[in-house]
Amino acid sequence: MTDGTTPESLFADVVLPLHRANKRRNVHYFVPGPEAGQPTYWEAPASRTGGVGRLGIGEGDGSALLNQLGDYWAEHDEAPLAQMLPDLEALWRDLLEPDSVASDQSGRLSLSVYPLF
């Protein structure tokens, strides 16, 4: 990849540290179990379009989607998630350039690939 960002480095250098920081602060995006003191989990039905962003025809490329995601994170005070945007943008740009990825591969499979019988 052009700037050294790979899916593996994005996970190891950005996502995993964010996960650990959220765990220390007891921040959960999806509640992992029953909440103490919660008598019921009933919530009013949510709107099917609540929170859904819209892009016009021809505006739905990865950059526009990432910009909307950044705006959403900023609106919901999710600064740690917003810090991932430059890495996600670089990863998106590199995915658009298949020639640069293909030239990095020797055509040989990794030893970690095992056939299933």
C-alpha distances in whole Angstrom, upper triangle without the diagonal:
4,6,5,6,6,10,11,11,12,15,16,15,16,18,20,21,22,24,26,27,28,30,32,33,34,32,31,30,32,35,35,39,42,43,46,48,47,50,48,45,46,44,45,43,40,40,38,36,36,33,32,30,30,28,30,29,26,25,23,20,17,17,21,21,19,21,24,23,23,26,27,26,28,31,31,30,27,26,24,22,21,19,17,16,14,11,12,12,8,8,10,9,6,9,11,9,10,11,7,7,11,11,9,12,15,17,19,19,19,22,22,22,26,28,30,34
4,6,7,9,13,14,13,14,17,18,17,17,20,22,23,24,26,28,28,30,32,33,34,35,33,33,31,34,37,37,41,44,44,47,50,49,52,50,47,48,46,47,45,42,41,39,37,37,34,32,30,30,28,30,29,26,25,23,20,17,17,21,21,19,21,24,23,22,26,27,26,27,31,31,30,27,25,24,22,21,19,17,16,13,11,13,12,8,9,11,9,7,11,12,10,12,12,8,10,13,12,11,15,18,20,22,22,22,25,25,26,30,32,34,38
4,6,9,12,13,11,12,15,16,14,15,18,20,20,21,23,25,25,27,29,30,31,33,31,31,30,32,35,35,39,42,42,45,48,47,50,48,45,46,45,46,44,41,40,39,37,36,33,32,30,30,28,30,30,27,25,24,21,18,17,21,21,18,20,23,22,21,24,26,24,25,29,29,28,25,23,21,20,19,16,14,14,11,9,12,11,7,9,12,10,9,13,14,13,15,15,12,13,16,16,14,17,20,23,24,24,23,26,26,27,31,33,35,39
4,6,10,10,8,10,13,13,12,13,16,17,18,19,22,23,24,25,27,29,30,31,29,30,29,31,34,34,37,41,41,44,47,46,49,47,44,46,44,45,44,41,41,39,37,37,34,33,31,32,30,32,32,29,28,26,22,19,19,23,22,20,22,25,23,22,26,27,25,26,30,30,28,25,23,21,20,20,17,15,15,12,10,12,13,9,10,13,12,10,13,15,14,16,16,12,12,16,15,13,15,18,21,22,22,20,23,22,24,28,30,32,36
4,7,8,6,6,10,11,9,10,13,15,16,17,19,20,21,23,25,26,27,28,26,26,25,27,30,30,34,37,38,40,43,42,45,44,40,42,40,42,40,37,37,35,34,33,30,29,28,29,27,30,30,27,25,23,20,17,16,20,19,16,19,22,20,19,23,24,22,23,27,26,25,22,20,18,17,17,14,11,12,10,7,9,10,7,6,10,11,9,11,14,14,15,16,13,12,16,16,14,16,19,21,22,21,20,23,22,23,26,29,31,35
4,5,5,6,9,10,10,11,12,14,16,17,18,20,22,23,24,26,27,28,26,26,25,26,29,29,33,36,37,40,43,41,44,43,39,41,40,41,39,37,37,35,34,33,30,29,28,29,28,30,30,27,26,23,20,17,18,21,20,17,20,23,20,20,24,25,23,25,28,27,27,23,22,19,18,18,16,13,14,13,9,10,12,9,7,10,11,9,10,13,13,14,15,13,10,14,15,12,14,17,18,19,18,17,19,18,19,23,25,27,31
4,6,5,6,9,10,10,10,12,15,15,16,18,20,21,22,24,26,26,24,23,22,23,26,26,29,33,34,37,40,38,41,39,36,38,36,38,36,34,34,32,31,31,28,27,26,27,26,29,29,27,25,22,19,16,17,20,18,16,20,21,19,19,23,23,21,24,26,26,25,22,21,18,16,17,16,12,13,13,9,9,12,10,7,10,12,10,10,14,15,15,17,15,12,15,17,15,15,19,19,19,18,16,19,17,18,21,23,25,29
4,5,5,6,8,10,10,11,13,15,15,17,19,20,21,23,25,25,24,23,22,23,26,25,29,32,33,36,39,38,41,40,37,39,38,39,38,35,36,34,34,33,30,29,29,31,30,33,33,31,29,26,23,20,21,24,22,19,23,24,21,22,25,25,23,25,28,27,26,23,22,19,17,19,17,14,16,15,12,12,15,13,11,14,16,14,14,18,18,17,19,17,14,17,18,15,16,19,19,19,17,15,17,15,17,20,23,24,28
4,5,5,5,8,9,10,11,13,15,16,17,19,20,22,24,25,23,23,22,24,27,26,30,33,34,37,40,39,42,41,38,40,38,40,39,36,37,35,34,33,30,30,29,31,30,33,33,31,29,26,23,20,20,23,22,19,22,24,21,20,24,24,22,24,27,26,25,21,20,17,16,17,15,12,14,13,10,11,14,12,10,14,16,14,15,18,18,19,20,17,15,19,19,16,17,20,22,22,20,18,20,18,20,23,26,28,32
4,6,5,5,6,9,10,11,12,15,16,17,19,20,22,22,21,20,19,21,24,24,28,31,31,34,37,36,39,38,35,37,35,37,35,33,33,32,31,30,27,26,25,27,27,30,30,28,26,23,21,17,17,20,18,15,18,20,17,17,21,21,18,20,23,23,22,18,17,14,12,14,12,8,11,10,7,8,11,10,8,12,14,13,14,17,18,19,21,18,16,20,21,18,19,23,24,24,22,20,23,20,22,25,28,29,33
4,6,6,5,6,9,10,10,12,14,15,16,18,20,20,19,18,17,19,22,21,25,28,29,31,35,34,37,35,32,34,33,35,34,32,32,31,30,29,26,26,26,28,28,31,32,30,28,25,23,19,20,22,20,17,20,21,18,18,22,21,19,21,24,23,22,18,17,14,13,15,13,10,13,14,10,11,14,14,11,14,17,16,16,19,21,21,23,21,18,21,23,20,21,24,24,24,22,20,21,19,20,23,26,27,31
4,6,6,5,7,10,10,11,13,15,16,17,19,20,19,19,19,21,23,22,26,29,30,32,35,35,38,37,34,37,36,38,37,35,36,34,34,33,30,30,29,32,31,35,35,33,31,28,26,22,23,25,23,20,23,24,21,21,24,24,21,23,26,25,23,20,19,15,15,17,14,12,15,15,12,13,17,16,14,17,19,18,19,22,23,23,25,22,20,23,24,21,21,24,25,24,22,20,21,19,21,24,27,28,32
4,6,7,7,9,11,11,12,15,16,17,19,20,19,20,20,22,24,24,28,31,31,33,36,36,39,38,35,38,36,38,37,35,36,35,34,32,29,29,29,31,31,34,35,33,30,28,25,22,21,24,22,19,21,23,20,19,23,23,20,21,25,23,21,18,16,13,13,14,12,10,13,13,10,12,15,14,13,17,19,18,19,22,23,24,25,22,21,24,25,22,23,26,27,27,25,23,24,22,24,27,30,32,35
4,6,6,6,9,10,11,12,14,16,17,18,16,17,17,19,22,22,25,28,28,31,34,33,36,35,32,34,33,35,34,31,32,31,30,29,25,26,25,28,28,31,32,30,28,25,23,19,19,21,19,16,18,20,17,15,19,19,16,18,21,19,18,14,13,9,9,11,8,7,10,11,8,10,13,13,13,15,18,17,18,21,22,24,26,23,21,25,26,23,25,28,29,29,27,25,26,24,26,29,32,32,36
4,6,5,6,9,10,10,12,14,15,16,14,14,14,16,18,18,22,25,25,28,31,30,33,32,29,31,30,32,31,29,30,29,28,27,24,24,24,27,27,30,31,30,27,25,23,19,20,21,19,16,19,19,16,16,19,18,15,18,20,18,17,14,13,10,9,11,10,8,11,13,10,11,14,15,14,16,19,18,19,22,23,24,27,24,22,26,27,24,25,28,29,29,27,24,26,23,25,27,30,30,34
4,5,5,6,9,10,10,12,14,15,14,14,15,16,18,17,21,24,24,27,30,30,33,32,29,32,31,33,33,31,32,31,31,29,26,27,27,30,30,34,35,34,31,28,27,23,23,25,23,20,22,23,19,19,22,21,18,20,23,21,20,16,16,12,12,15,13,11,15,16,14,14,18,18,17,19,22,21,22,25,26,27,29,27,24,27,29,26,26,29,30,29,27,24,25,22,24,27,29,30,33
4,5,5,6,9,10,11,12,14,13,14,15,18,19,19,22,25,25,27,30,30,33,33,30,33,32,34,34,32,33,33,32,30,27,28,28,31,32,35,36,35,32,30,28,24,24,26,24,21,22,23,20,19,22,21,18,19,22,20,18,15,14,10,11,14,12,11,15,16,14,15,19,19,18,21,23,23,24,27,28,29,31,28,26,30,31,28,29,31,32,32,30,27,28,25,27,30,33,34,37
4,5,5,6,8,10,11,12,10,11,12,15,17,17,20,23,23,25,28,27,31,30,28,30,29,31,31,28,30,29,29,27,24,25,25,28,29,32,34,33,30,27,26,22,22,24,21,18,20,20,17,16,19,18,14,16,19,16,15,11,11,7,8,11,10,9,13,15,13,14,18,18,18,20,23,23,23,26,28,29,31,29,27,30,32,29,30,33,34,34,31,29,30,27,29,32,34,35,38
4,6,5,6,9,10,10,9,9,10,12,14,14,17,20,20,22,25,25,28,28,25,28,27,29,29,27,29,29,28,26,24,25,26,29,30,33,35,34,31,29,27,24,24,25,23,20,22,22,18,18,21,19,16,18,20,18,16,13,13,10,10,14,13,12,16,18,16,16,20,21,20,22,25,24,24,28,29,30,33,30,28,31,33,30,31,34,34,33,31,28,29,26,28,30,33,33,36
4,5,5,6,9,10,10,11,13,15,16,15,18,21,21,22,26,26,29,29,27,30,29,32,32,30,32,32,32,30,27,28,29,32,33,37,39,38,35,32,31,27,27,29,26,23,25,25,22,21,24,22,19,21,23,20,18,15,15,12,13,16,15,15,18,20,18,19,23,23,22,25,27,27,27,31,32,33,35,33,30,34,35,32,32,35,36,35,32,29,30,27,29,31,34,34,38
4,5,5,6,9,8,11,13,15,16,16,19,22,21,22,25,25,29,29,27,30,29,31,32,30,32,32,31,29,26,28,28,32,33,36,38,37,34,32,31,27,27,28,26,23,24,24,21,19,22,20,17,18,20,18,15,13,12,9,11,14,13,14,17,19,18,19,22,23,23,25,28,28,28,31,33,34,36,34,32,35,36,34,34,37,38,38,35,32,33,30,32,35,38,38,41
4,5,5,6,5,7,9,12,13,13,16,18,17,19,22,22,26,25,23,26,25,27,28,26,28,28,28,25,23,25,26,29,31,34,36,36,33,30,30,26,26,27,24,22,23,23,19,18,20,18,15,17,18,15,14,11,12,9,10,14,14,14,17,20,19,19,23,24,23,25,28,28,28,31,33,34,37,35,33,36,38,35,36,39,39,38,36,33,34,31,33,35,37,37,41
4,5,5,6,7,11,12,12,12,14,17,16,18,21,21,25,25,23,26,25,28,29,27,30,30,30,28,26,27,29,32,34,37,39,39,36,33,33,29,29,30,27,25,26,26,22,22,24,22,18,20,22,18,17,15,16,13,14,17,17,17,21,23,22,22,25,27,26,27,30,31,30,34,35,36,39,37,34,37,39,36,36,39,40,39,36,33,34,31,32,34,37,36,39
4,5,8,10,14,15,15,15,17,19,18,19,22,22,26,27,25,28,28,31,32,30,32,33,33,30,28,30,31,35,36,40,42,41,38,36,35,32,31,32,30,27,28,28,24,23,25,23,20,21,23,20,18,16,16,13,15,19,18,19,22,24,23,24,27,28,28,30,32,33,33,36,38,39,41,39,36,40,41,38,39,41,42,41,38,36,36,33,35,37,40,39,43
4,5,9,12,14,14,15,17,18,16,17,20,20,24,25,23,26,25,28,29,28,30,31,31,28,25,28,29,33,34,38,40,40,37,35,34,31,30,31,28,26,27,26,23,22,23,21,18,19,20,17,15,13,14,12,14,17,17,18,22,24,23,24,27,28,28,30,33,33,33,36,38,39,42,40,38,41,42,40,40,43,44,43,41,38,39,36,37,39,42,41,45
4,6,10,12,10,11,13,14,13,14,17,17,21,21,20,23,22,25,27,25,28,29,29,26,24,27,28,32,34,38,40,40,37,34,34,31,31,31,28,26,27,26,23,22,24,21,18,20,21,17,16,14,16,14,15,19,19,20,23,25,25,25,28,30,29,30,33,34,34,37,39,40,42,40,38,41,43,40,41,44,44,43,40,38,38,35,37,38,41,40,43
4,7,9,9,11,13,15,13,15,18,17,21,21,19,21,20,23,24,22,25,26,26,23,21,23,25,28,30,34,36,36,33,31,31,28,28,28,25,23,24,23,19,19,20,18,15,16,17,13,13,11,13,11,12,15,16,17,20,23,22,22,25,27,26,27,30,31,31,34,36,37,40,38,36,39,41,38,39,42,42,42,39,37,38,34,36,37,40,39,42
4,5,6,8,10,12,12,14,17,16,19,19,16,19,18,21,21,20,22,23,23,21,19,21,23,27,29,33,35,35,32,29,29,26,27,27,24,22,23,22,18,19,20,17,15,17,18,14,14,12,15,13,13,16,18,17,20,23,22,21,25,27,25,26,30,30,30,32,35,36,39,37,35,38,40,38,38,41,41,40,37,35,36,33,34,35,37,36,39
4,6,9,12,14,13,17,19,17,20,19,16,18,17,19,19,17,19,20,20,17,16,18,20,23,25,29,31,31,28,26,26,23,24,24,20,19,20,19,15,16,18,14,12,15,16,12,13,11,14,13,11,15,17,16,18,21,21,19,22,25,23,24,27,28,27,30,32,33,37,35,33,36,38,36,36,40,39,39,36,34,36,32,33,35,36,35,38
4,6,9,11,11,15,17,15,18,17,13,16,15,18,18,16,19,19,20,18,17,19,21,24,27,30,32,33,30,27,28,25,26,26,22,21,23,21,18,19,21,17,16,19,19,15,17,15,18,16,15,18,20,19,21,24,23,22,25,27,25,26,29,30,29,31,34,34,38,37,34,37,39,37,37,40,40,39,36,34,35,32,32,34,35,34,37
4,6,8,8,11,14,12,15,14,11,14,15,18,18,18,21,21,22,20,20,22,24,28,30,34,36,36,34,31,31,29,30,29,26,25,27,25,21,23,24,20,19,21,21,17,18,17,20,19,18,21,23,22,24,28,27,25,28,30,29,29,33,34,32,35,38,38,41,40,37,40,43,40,40,43,42,42,39,37,37,34,34,35,37,35,38
4,7,9,12,15,14,17,16,13,17,17,21,21,21,24,24,25,24,23,25,27,30,33,36,38,38,36,33,33,30,32,31,28,27,29,27,24,25,26,23,21,24,24,21,21,19,22,20,19,23,24,23,26,29,27,26,29,31,29,30,34,34,33,35,38,38,41,40,37,40,42,40,39,42,41,40,37,35,35,31,32,33,35,33,36
4,6,9,12,11,14,13,11,15,17,20,21,21,25,25,27,25,25,27,29,33,35,39,40,41,39,36,36,34,35,35,31,30,32,30,27,28,29,26,24,27,27,23,24,22,25,23,23,26,28,27,29,32,31,30,33,35,33,34,37,38,36,39,42,41,45,44,41,43,46,43,43,45,44,43,40,38,38,34,35,36,37,35,37
4,6,9,8,10,10,9,13,15,19,20,21,24,25,27,25,25,28,31,34,37,40,42,43,41,38,39,36,37,37,33,32,34,32,29,30,31,27,26,28,27,24,25,24,27,26,25,28,30,30,32,35,34,33,36,38,36,37,40,41,39,42,45,45,48,47,44,47,49,47,46,49,48,47,44,42,42,38,39,39,40,38,41
4,6,6,9,9,9,13,14,18,20,20,24,25,27,25,25,27,30,34,37,40,42,43,41,38,39,36,37,36,33,32,33,31,28,29,29,26,24,27,26,22,23,22,25,24,24,27,29,29,31,35,34,33,36,38,36,37,41,41,40,43,45,46,49,48,45,48,50,48,48,50,50,49,46,44,44,40,41,42,43,41,44
4,6,9,11,11,15,17,20,23,23,27,29,30,28,28,31,33,37,40,44,46,47,44,41,42,40,40,40,36,35,36,34,31,32,32,29,27,29,28,24,25,25,27,27,27,30,32,32,34,37,37,36,39,41,40,40,44,45,43,46,49,49,53,51,48,51,54,51,51,54,53,52,49,46,47,43,44,45,46,44,46
4,6,9,11,14,16,19,22,23,27,29,30,28,28,31,34,38,41,44,47,48,45,43,44,41,42,41,38,37,38,35,33,33,33,30,29,30,29,25,26,26,29,29,29,32,34,34,36,40,39,38,41,43,42,43,46,47,46,48,51,52,55,54,51,54,56,54,54,57,56,55,52,50,50,46,47,48,49,47,50
4,6,7,10,12,15,18,19,23,25,27,24,25,28,31,35,38,41,44,45,42,40,41,39,40,39,35,35,36,33,31,32,31,28,27,29,27,23,25,25,28,28,28,30,33,33,35,38,38,36,39,42,40,41,44,45,44,46,49,50,53,52,50,52,55,53,52,55,55,54,51,49,49,45,46,47,48,46,48
4,7,9,12,15,18,20,24,26,28,26,27,30,33,36,40,43,45,47,44,42,43,42,42,41,38,38,38,36,33,34,34,30,30,32,30,26,28,28,32,31,31,34,36,36,38,41,41,39,42,45,43,43,47,48,47,49,52,52,56,55,52,55,58,55,55,58,57,56,53,51,51,48,48,49,50,47,49
4,6,9,12,14,17,20,22,25,23,24,27,30,33,37,40,42,44,42,39,41,39,40,39,35,35,36,33,31,33,32,28,28,30,28,25,27,27,31,31,30,32,35,35,36,40,39,37,40,43,41,41,45,46,44,46,49,50,53,53,50,52,55,53,53,56,55,54,51,49,50,46,46,47,47,45,47
4,6,10,12,14,17,19,22,20,21,23,27,30,33,36,39,40,38,35,37,35,37,35,32,32,33,30,28,29,29,25,25,28,26,22,25,24,28,28,27,29,32,32,33,37,36,34,37,40,38,38,41,42,41,43,46,46,50,49,47,49,52,50,50,53,51,51,48,46,47,43,43,44,45,42,44
4,7,9,11,15,17,20,18,20,22,26,29,32,35,37,39,37,35,37,36,37,35,32,32,33,30,28,30,29,25,26,28,26,23,26,26,29,30,28,31,33,33,34,38,37,35,38,41,39,38,42,43,41,43,47,47,51,50,48,50,53,52,51,54,53,53,50,48,49,45,45,46,46,44,46
4,6,8,12,14,16,14,17,19,23,26,29,32,34,36,34,32,34,33,34,32,29,29,30,27,25,27,26,22,23,25,23,20,23,23,27,28,26,28,31,31,32,35,35,33,35,38,37,36,40,41,39,41,44,45,49,48,46,49,52,50,50,53,52,52,49,48,49,45,45,46,47,45,47
4,6,9,12,14,13,15,18,21,24,28,30,33,35,33,31,34,33,34,31,28,30,30,26,25,27,26,22,24,25,23,21,24,25,28,29,27,29,32,32,32,36,36,34,36,39,38,37,40,42,40,41,45,46,49,49,47,49,52,51,51,54,53,54,51,50,51,47,47,48,48,46,49
4,7,9,12,11,14,15,19,21,25,28,30,32,30,28,31,30,32,29,26,28,28,24,24,26,25,21,23,25,22,21,24,24,28,29,27,28,32,31,31,35,35,32,34,37,36,34,38,40,38,39,42,43,47,47,45,47,50,49,49,52,51,51,48,48,49,46,45,46,46,44,46
4,6,8,7,10,12,15,18,22,24,26,29,27,25,27,27,28,26,23,24,24,21,20,23,21,18,20,22,19,18,21,22,25,26,24,25,29,28,28,31,32,29,31,34,33,31,34,36,35,36,39,40,44,44,42,44,47,46,46,50,48,49,47,46,47,44,43,45,45,43,46
4,5,5,9,10,13,15,19,21,24,26,24,23,26,25,27,24,21,23,23,19,19,22,20,17,20,22,19,18,22,22,26,27,25,25,29,28,27,31,32,29,30,33,32,30,33,36,34,34,38,39,43,43,41,44,47,46,46,49,48,49,47,46,48,45,44,46,46,44,47
4,6,9,8,12,13,17,19,21,24,22,20,23,23,25,22,19,22,22,18,18,21,20,17,20,22,20,19,23,23,26,27,24,25,29,27,26,30,30,27,28,32,30,28,31,33,31,32,35,36,40,40,39,41,44,43,43,47,45,46,44,44,46,43,42,43,43,42,44
4,6,5,8,10,14,16,18,21,19,18,21,21,22,19,17,19,19,15,16,19,17,15,18,20,17,17,21,21,24,26,23,23,27,26,24,28,29,25,26,30,29,26,29,32,30,30,34,35,38,39,37,40,43,42,43,46,45,46,44,44,46,43,42,44,44,43,45
4,6,9,11,15,18,21,23,21,19,22,22,22,19,17,19,18,15,15,17,15,12,15,17,14,14,18,19,22,23,21,21,25,24,23,27,28,25,26,29,29,27,30,32,30,31,35,36,39,39,38,41,43,43,43,47,46,47,45,44,46,43,43,44,45,44,46
4,6,10,13,16,19,21,18,17,19,19,19,16,14,15,15,11,11,14,12,9,12,14,11,11,15,15,18,20,17,17,21,21,19,23,24,21,22,26,25,23,26,29,27,28,32,33,37,36,35,38,41,40,41,44,43,45,43,42,44,41,41,43,43,43,45
4,7,10,13,16,18,15,14,16,16,17,14,12,14,14,10,11,14,12,10,13,15,14,14,18,17,20,21,18,18,22,21,19,23,23,20,21,24,24,21,24,27,25,25,29,31,34,34,33,36,38,38,39,42,41,43,41,40,43,40,39,41,42,41,44
4,7,10,13,15,12,11,14,14,14,11,9,12,11,7,9,12,10,9,13,14,13,14,17,17,19,21,18,17,20,20,17,21,22,19,19,22,22,20,22,25,24,23,27,29,32,32,32,34,37,36,37,41,40,42,40,40,43,40,39,42,42,42,45
4,7,10,12,9,9,12,13,14,10,9,13,12,9,12,14,13,12,16,17,16,18,21,21,22,24,21,20,23,22,19,22,23,20,19,23,23,20,22,25,23,23,26,28,32,32,31,34,36,37,38,41,40,42,41,41,44,41,40,43,43,43,46
4,7,8,6,6,9,11,12,8,8,12,11,9,12,14,14,14,17,18,18,20,23,22,23,25,22,20,23,22,19,21,22,19,18,21,21,18,19,23,21,20,24,26,29,29,29,31,34,34,36,39,39,41,40,40,43,41,40,42,42,42,45
4,6,5,7,10,13,14,10,11,15,14,13,16,18,17,18,21,22,21,24,26,26,27,28,25,23,26,25,22,23,25,22,20,23,24,20,21,24,23,21,24,27,29,30,30,32,35,36,37,40,40,42,41,42,45,43,42,44,44,44,47
4,6,7,10,13,14,12,13,16,16,15,18,20,20,20,24,25,24,27,29,28,29,31,27,26,28,26,23,25,26,23,21,24,23,20,20,23,22,20,23,25,28,29,29,31,33,34,35,39,38,40,40,41,44,42,40,43,43,43,46
4,6,7,11,12,10,12,15,15,15,18,20,20,21,23,25,25,27,29,28,29,30,26,25,27,25,22,22,24,21,18,21,21,17,17,20,19,16,20,22,24,26,26,28,30,31,32,36,35,38,37,38,42,40,39,41,41,42,45
4,6,9,9,7,9,12,11,11,14,16,16,17,20,21,21,23,25,25,25,26,23,21,23,22,18,19,21,18,16,19,19,15,16,19,18,16,20,22,25,25,26,28,30,31,32,36,35,38,37,38,41,39,38,41,41,42,45
4,7,8,6,6,10,11,10,12,15,15,16,18,20,20,22,24,23,24,24,21,19,22,20,17,18,19,16,14,17,17,13,14,18,16,14,18,20,23,24,24,26,28,29,30,34,33,35,34,35,38,36,35,38,38,38,41
4,6,6,6,9,10,11,13,14,16,17,19,20,21,23,25,23,23,24,20,19,20,18,15,16,16,13,11,14,14,10,11,14,12,11,14,17,20,20,20,22,25,25,27,30,30,32,32,32,35,34,33,36,36,37,40
4,6,5,6,9,10,10,12,14,15,16,18,20,21,22,20,20,20,17,15,17,14,11,12,13,10,8,11,10,7,9,11,10,10,13,16,19,19,18,21,23,23,25,28,28,30,29,30,33,31,30,33,34,35,38
4,5,5,6,9,10,10,12,14,15,16,18,20,21,19,19,19,16,14,15,13,10,10,12,9,7,10,11,8,9,12,12,11,15,17,20,19,20,23,24,24,26,30,30,32,32,32,35,33,33,36,37,38,41
4,5,5,6,9,10,11,12,14,15,16,18,20,19,19,20,17,15,17,15,12,13,15,12,10,14,14,11,12,16,15,15,18,21,23,23,23,26,28,28,30,33,34,36,35,35,38,36,35,38,39,40,43
4,5,5,6,9,10,11,12,14,15,17,18,17,17,18,15,13,16,14,11,13,14,11,10,14,13,11,13,16,15,15,18,20,24,23,23,26,28,28,29,33,33,34,33,33,36,34,33,36,37,37,41
4,5,5,6,9,10,10,12,14,15,16,14,14,15,12,10,12,10,7,9,11,8,7,11,11,9,12,15,14,15,18,20,23,22,22,25,27,26,28,32,32,33,32,32,35,32,32,35,37,37,40
4,5,5,6,9,10,10,12,14,15,14,14,15,13,10,12,12,8,10,13,11,9,13,14,12,14,17,17,17,20,23,26,25,25,28,30,29,31,35,35,37,36,35,38,36,36,39,40,41,44
4,5,5,6,9,10,10,12,14,13,14,16,13,11,14,13,11,13,15,13,12,16,17,15,17,20,19,19,23,25,28,27,27,30,32,32,33,37,37,39,37,37,40,37,37,40,41,41,44
4,5,5,6,9,10,11,12,11,12,13,10,8,12,11,9,12,13,11,11,15,15,14,16,19,18,19,23,25,28,27,26,29,31,30,32,35,35,37,35,34,37,34,34,37,38,38,42
4,5,5,6,9,10,10,9,9,11,8,6,9,9,7,10,12,11,11,14,15,14,17,19,20,20,23,26,29,27,27,30,32,31,32,36,37,38,36,35,38,36,36,39,40,41,44
4,5,5,6,9,10,10,10,13,11,9,12,13,11,14,16,14,14,18,19,18,20,23,23,23,26,29,32,30,30,33,35,34,36,40,40,41,40,39,42,39,39,42,44,44,47
4,5,5,6,9,8,10,13,10,9,13,13,12,15,17,15,16,19,20,19,21,24,23,24,27,30,33,32,31,34,36,35,36,40,40,41,40,39,41,38,38,41,42,42,45
4,5,5,6,5,7,9,7,6,10,11,10,14,15,14,15,18,19,18,21,23,23,24,27,30,33,31,30,33,35,34,35,39,39,40,38,37,39,36,37,40,41,41,45
4,5,5,6,6,10,9,7,10,12,11,14,17,16,16,20,21,20,22,25,25,26,29,32,34,33,32,36,37,36,38,41,42,43,41,40,42,39,40,43,45,45,48
4,6,8,9,13,12,10,14,16,15,18,20,19,19,23,24,23,25,28,28,29,32,34,37,36,35,38,40,39,40,44,44,45,44,42,45,42,42,45,46,46,50
4,6,9,11,10,10,14,15,15,19,20,19,20,23,24,23,26,28,28,30,33,35,38,36,35,38,40,39,40,44,44,45,43,41,43,40,41,43,45,45,48
4,6,9,9,9,12,14,14,17,19,19,20,23,24,24,26,28,29,30,33,35,38,36,35,39,40,38,40,44,44,45,43,41,43,40,41,44,45,45,49
4,6,5,6,9,11,12,15,16,16,17,20,21,21,24,25,26,27,30,32,35,33,32,35,37,35,36,40,41,41,39,37,39,36,37,40,42,42,45
4,5,5,6,9,10,13,14,15,16,19,20,20,22,24,25,27,29,31,34,32,31,34,36,34,35,39,40,40,39,37,39,36,37,40,42,43,46
4,5,5,7,10,12,13,13,16,17,18,19,22,23,24,26,28,30,32,30,29,32,34,31,33,36,37,38,36,34,35,33,34,37,39,40,43
4,5,6,8,11,11,11,13,15,16,16,19,21,21,23,25,27,30,28,27,30,32,30,31,35,35,36,34,32,34,31,32,35,37,37,41
4,5,6,9,10,10,11,14,15,15,18,20,20,22,24,26,29,27,26,30,31,30,31,35,36,37,35,33,36,33,34,37,39,40,43
4,6,7,8,10,11,13,14,15,17,19,20,22,24,26,28,26,25,29,30,28,30,33,34,35,34,32,34,32,33,36,38,39,43
4,6,5,6,9,10,11,12,14,16,17,19,21,23,25,23,22,25,27,25,26,30,31,32,30,28,31,28,30,33,35,36,39
4,5,5,6,9,10,10,12,14,15,17,19,21,24,22,21,25,26,25,27,30,31,32,31,30,32,30,31,34,36,37,41
4,5,5,6,9,10,11,12,14,16,17,20,22,19,19,23,24,23,25,28,30,31,30,29,32,30,31,34,36,38,41
4,5,5,6,9,10,11,12,14,16,18,20,17,17,21,22,20,22,25,27,28,27,25,28,26,27,31,33,34,38
4,5,5,6,9,10,10,13,15,17,19,17,16,20,22,20,22,26,26,27,26,25,28,26,27,30,32,33,36
4,5,5,6,9,10,11,13,16,18,16,16,20,21,20,22,26,27,28,28,27,30,29,29,32,34,35,39
4,5,5,6,9,10,11,14,16,13,13,17,18,17,19,23,24,26,25,25,28,27,27,31,33,34,38
4,5,5,6,9,10,12,14,12,11,15,17,15,17,21,22,23,22,22,25,23,24,27,29,30,34
4,5,5,7,9,11,14,13,12,16,18,17,19,22,23,25,24,24,27,26,25,29,30,31,35
4,5,5,7,10,12,11,11,15,16,16,18,22,23,25,25,25,28,27,27,30,32,33,37
4,5,5,8,10,8,8,11,13,12,14,18,19,21,21,21,25,24,24,27,29,31,34
4,5,6,10,9,8,11,13,13,14,18,18,20,20,20,24,23,22,26,27,28,32
4,6,9,9,10,12,14,15,16,20,20,23,23,23,27,26,25,29,29,31,34
4,6,6,7,9,11,12,14,17,18,20,21,22,26,26,25,28,29,31,34
4,6,5,6,9,10,11,14,14,17,18,19,23,23,22,25,26,28,31
4,5,5,6,9,10,13,14,17,18,20,24,24,23,26,27,30,33
4,6,5,7,9,12,14,17,18,19,23,23,23,26,28,30,33
4,5,5,7,11,11,14,15,16,19,20,19,23,24,26,30
4,5,5,8,9,12,13,15,19,19,18,22,23,25,28
4,6,8,9,12,15,16,20,21,20,24,25,28,31
4,7,9,11,13,14,17,18,18,22,23,26,30
4,6,8,9,11,14,15,15,18,20,23,26
4,5,8,10,13,15,15,18,19,23,26
4,7,10,13,14,13,16,17,20,23
4,7,9,12,10,13,14,18,20
4,6,8,7,9,11,15,18
4,5,6,9,12,15,18
4,5,7,11,14,17
4,6,10,12,16
4,7,9,13
4,6,10
4,6
4
